[in-house]
Amino acid sequence: MKKILLLILVVFSNSLLAQDREINWIGFEELDDALKTDVKPVVIYFYTDWCVYCKKMERNAFKDREVISTINKEYYAVKMDAESTENINFEGRTFINNQARTKRNGIHEIPLLLAGRENKSMSFPVVMVLDKEFRVKIKSHEYLTTDQMKTLIKG
């Protein structure tokens, strides 16, 4: 009996530890479903495959245990390749990458709508924090160190 209890304890503790080893990223379609059952703030991360600073943030800030723990506990975390050519259904609407028809690295409609800046070209990485009403609280268009990321998600 003690062995069974010990085994259960080990499995349970390993699953708890695994929760804080990486961010539980979801897509916009999963976010749509999740927001219907439990409303929470949202962290959105737009990246591209060619973005050096995106890769650096993924190796550093997004691997920090405190960042992972805070995001997993307090937010829905959405990660999206800004150049994705997939159609995405969100809030009853289908979003597409119109630019992909004419540009090699066309940017999808969702990052253009959410992360676009007036009179400035799109740059990556983009990290956004949205409140429970899906209003933008913070929008960053630059590389964030681990400490900057902690400040952004705790703000």
QUIRA-V716656 format. One record per residue. PHI is phi as a letter, one per 30 degrees, with the letter a starting at -180 (* if undefined). OMEGA is omega in degrees with one decimal (NA if undefined). Layout:
PHI	OMEGA
PHI	OMEGA
This chain:
*	179.2
d	179.9
d	179.7
d	177.9
d	177.9
d	178.5
d	178.6
d	179.2
d	179.3
d	179.9
d	-179.9
d	-179.3
d	176.6
d	179.2
d	175.7
d	178.2
d	-179.0
d	179.5
e	-175.6
c	176.6
c	177.2
a	179.6
d	178.6
d	-178.4
d	173.3
b	176.5
c	-178.3
d	179.2
d	176.0
d	177.8
d	178.8
e	179.0
d	-176.7
d	-178.3
d	177.8
d	-177.4
c	-177.8
b	-178.0
d	177.5
b	171.6
d	-175.2
b	168.6
c	177.6
c	179.6
b	175.1
c	-178.7
b	168.9
b	-179.1
d	-175.9
c	-174.1
d	-179.0
d	-179.4
d	175.6
d	179.9
d	179.4
d	177.1
d	179.5
d	178.5
d	-173.7
c	-172.9
e	-177.4
d	175.4
c	-179.9
d	-175.9
d	-179.7
d	177.5
d	-179.9
e	-177.6
d	-179.1
d	-179.2
d	-178.0
d	-177.5
d	-170.0
c	-173.1
b	157.4
d	-178.9
c	-179.0
c	178.6
b	-178.0
b	170.4
d	-175.7
d	179.9
c	178.9
e	177.3
c	179.3
d	171.5
d	-178.0
b	177.1
c	-179.0
b	-179.9
h	175.1
i	-178.5
b	176.6
c	179.2
c	-176.5
b	175.6
c	178.9
d	-176.5
d	-178.3
d	178.4
d	-174.7
b	-178.6
b	179.1
d	179.8
c	-178.9
d	-178.1
c	-178.9
d	-178.4
e	-176.1
d	177.0
d	177.3
d	-179.3
d	-174.2
d	-171.7
c	-179.9
d	179.3
b	-179.6
d	177.9
i	175.4
b	177.8
d	-179.8
d	176.6
b	-176.5
b	6.8
d	173.0
b	174.0
b	-178.9
b	172.4
c	179.0
c	179.1
d	-176.8
d	178.2
c	178.5
i	174.5
c	-178.9
d	175.0
c	-176.7
b	176.0
b	-179.9
c	178.9
c	-177.8
a	174.5
d	177.2
c	173.2
d	177.8
e	179.9
d	177.6
d	178.2
d	178.0
e	178.7
d	-178.4
d	-176.2
d	178.6
c	-175.7
d	NA
